Amino acid sequence: MSRCRNQLLLALIAASLTAGQVRSQETSADGKQTDSSKIAADGTAYVTRVVPVPTTISPEAQKVLACVVSDAAAPETLEERRAHTDKWQAGAGEAAKKLYPVNTAADTIAGVPVRVVTPLSIAPEKRDRVLINLHGGGFNVDSGSLSESIPIANLTGTKVIAVLYRLAPEHPFPGGLDDAVAVYKELLKTYKSAHIGIYGTSAGAILTAEVTAKLKQLNLPLPGATGIFSGMGDFSQPGDSIALFALNGFSGHLDPPKREARSEYFAASLDARDPVLSPLYADLTGFPPTLFITSGRDLLLSGTSILHRAYLRAGVDAQLVVFEALPHAFWNNAALPESKEADQLMAAFFDKYLAK
């Protein structure tokens, strides 16, 4: 399958949190597109920019950015989306296993279905640790339980429990949150909280912050470390990047962003600034060390960086890494050099903080 085809499938199945802008073009007298900008009285920007593929990223990543995805809307039913996602995730899991050998198995914890991703061998000093993955997929599909878990299990030498939490719209917030909390509480019976890490990408990154806020609300011991990889913490208003980038960065369909990021994920009657739904408004003091990762053309670049700053204001040991130019959740393509670097950073972070 071509890289462009892979990227198109990723665009079809990644988190459906995006909204965007109406595009326009300006051309010079010789017919070439040129840079332009018009700022309306209310500050709304109408811009056209010529952005070359940067040479600051790997040749493989340059090819990803050169893939063309149509700007035309391509509606699909939820059933179609889930079918595409399941097929893609199975293939992505097999591809990841070739780079990062692991064992995978299905299980149930606290009544919640999970994938158990286990390294081929686990060092004695790591047998008392576990990682919880909360997969991405816009809260309505699973676009990461394998591709997000396999590299990390291999690189950390630590068992990863990928939670197959209930999905919207059948089970809106807090259905998936409750499932993740239930799995964590059950693991607390076997593992010390300081030896449990929680992480996720996109919707799963959002869930990671939500779970942490909920655990604090319940007065439960917090995990030893968390990872928020291309996420956000505020459903009440969109960030700037969501008006600039589609799932593939500059390529692909965008619609004008809405002032409030309402979605099928939660009921319209729920306050979008609920401190668990939108942890930006929670008391973040005492949260565990957290690694934030995003990228220059990520639609959730703003959401990730805004939440990171909130963690810093609360005194949390929070680190932010921004990869050059790449689009949303690029590490789902495990073969990219930048993906390998991102996975190494994630693994090293958990190795450091769960060892304490």
Secondary structure, DSSP 8 states (H G I E B T S, - for coil): --HHHHHHHHHHHS------------B-TTS-B--EEEE-TTS-EEEE------TTS-HHHHHHHT----SS-----HHHHHHHHHHHHHHHHHHHHHHS-EEEEEEEETTEEEEEEEESS--GGGTT-EEEEE--STTTS-SSTTTTTHHHHHHHT--EEEE----TTTS-TTHHHHHHHHHHHHHTTTS-GGGEEEEEETHHHHHHHHHHHHHHHTT----SEEEEES--S-SSS--GGGGT-BTBBTBS------SS---TTS-TTS-TT-TTTSGGGS--TT---EEEEEEEE-TTHHHHHHHHHHHHHTT--EEEEEEEEEETTGGGSTTSHHHHHHHHHHHHHHHHHTT-
